[in-house]
């Protein structure tokens, strides 16, 4: 994780510790709540703006740097063997994804055919892996970073392609919480690079929104899967007609 990301994460922890919401922070520094969210998601702070936020939490630059240095080192990916262990047991995978979505044990038991004892057993396995820490009263503290992702072409992504991709795409994408756009364009290398960077930024913003909404009660959230993909590609039918 970059030094900038460590410092921004440390700043978010300080805001949470001081019970300062994005809305309250925006009011005190003269920004709208969406602008504050965007600033943190994009990690785009001017020095003047950073100084204003530090003033709100009662810190200076040196204290922020120290807080970032002392932060627990979170993992951004599991090992190949750890992913294989998770994907080898469907219930373990369900509990891992539920933990990522910060779903409490009682809701896991209510939604899935997994008993409380089984859920705790799987949480202990994830604790051993280093994915999370199981706290008293079956509370969970994730040990993965905000930018956590499954290994590209690793066991879990391979499972998704083989087992879930057809099911995921088998819909008209016409519901109120659904959207699909197929865009095929011709771009220069420079524009292609800019597009890929923008897609990464959108994914980061999506992850940040997930963290913000985790404070809401379970019944006010619903599962949504967001798939981003881009590569040079022509349908085989097109290729067959090429000279």
Secondary structure as UniProt FT lines:
FT   HELIX           3..17
FT   TURN            18..19
FT   HELIX           22..29
FT   HELIX           33..42
FT   HELIX           47..57
FT   HELIX           61..69
FT   HELIX           80..87
FT   HELIX           90..100
FT   TURN            101..102
FT   HELIX           105..111
FT   HELIX           116..129
FT   STRAND          132..134
FT   HELIX           136..138
FT   STRAND          140..142
FT   TURN            146..147
FT   TURN            152..153
FT   HELIX           155..159
FT   HELIX           160..164
FT   HELIX           165..169
FT   TURN            176..177
FT   HELIX           189..213
FT   TURN            214..215
FT   HELIX           218..220
FT   HELIX           236..239
FT   TURN            240..241
//
